[in-house]
Amino acid sequence: MRIAALEASSPDAVFSFLDASVSPRGRDHWRWKYQLERSAEARAFYHLGSDGSVDGFIGLMPTRLCTQQSSVRAAWFVDWATVPGERSVGAGVGLLRHAQAQTEMLLTLQGSADTQKILPKLRWTEARTPSTWILRLSARAIADRGPVRRRPWLLAPALLAAGIARLRYRVGRPAEVAFRLREIDRFPASYDATWEERRQEFVPLMERTSAQLNFMCADYPGGGYSRFLVLEEERVAGHLILRCDSTGGLARGRIVDALWTRERPGMTDWLVSQACWLLQQRAVDFIDCTVSALDFERALRGRRFSRRAGVPIWYHRLPAGVPTPDQWFITYLDCDRAYR
């Protein structure tokens, strides 16, 4: 048995394993996700059985956790998969141990039922502070609840009631203030100066340099992201990233990420209102947002968002001096890696 790094020249069997065992995305997607065309440290590894077949895979999405005192190398492990059978546990644990050795801090988001059973046995710790919040905008989204799904005859009266209720959740156009948004195709290198300034207000948080934001939200092969600079009297103060896609037959809008002048009065509420207004203009049925930040959560409540389930984050160790994840600023950008 041996573990090999994923490369652009890796055998077709590895990419076939990914498409069959993880998600049928195709080789171009895996090239983007694991940056196979760049001369950098390997981000993904596969496990070969004694017969030379691929029987496991783990991929890493590296980042850095910025704190007041330091910057710590971190990575999310994603796309952790093994073939069924007796050797799967050994291959999976071997890949996980290998991934742990590549970084100072290894994390993962939620995970499958099997993952959640295995990690506690390996002494991983779970943090549940990040939560998903939702704002239902259309009658269809408001009516799309468990009882209606189980009893189709309830759909017509539910839609009628929801058509009236949706007026309560409709987002009004935000008032003109000293802030505005400018939509961009890519984040310029000059944005890094803003990032260095803003990160002092948000630590602990993960990297949001122009290169990282462009990789995650501009170069993604599937598209769907909208990127904005937040301007305060023409000075770049931060950013906002939105996404539109679909799920369960409904159009979904997502507030993916944001940085702003955190101490500026009214700016948090304005930014959330702007995001909701823009997504509503794009005819989404509902908006969701994953976040772990009290001021952002207060702004979501002010816009009538409802809190849904927590989003578990697992970690195997924290370097000395690094606070636990329940103190980090986390958004969907940090939690989005596993689903790409």
Secondary structure by P-SEA (a helix, b strand, c coil): cbbbbbcccccaaaaaaaaaccccccaaaaaaaacccccccccbbbbbccccccccccccbbbbbbcccbbbbbbbbcccccccccaaaaaaaaaaaaaaaaccccccccccaaaaacccccbbbbbccbbbbbbbcccccccccaaaaacccaaaaaaaaaaaaccccccccccccccbbbbbccccccaaaaaaaaaaaccccccccaaaaaacccccccccbbbbbbbcccccccbbbbbbbccccbbbbbcccccccccccaaaaaaaaaaaaaaaaacccbbbbbbccaaaaaaaaaacccccbbbbbbbccccccccccccccccccccccccc
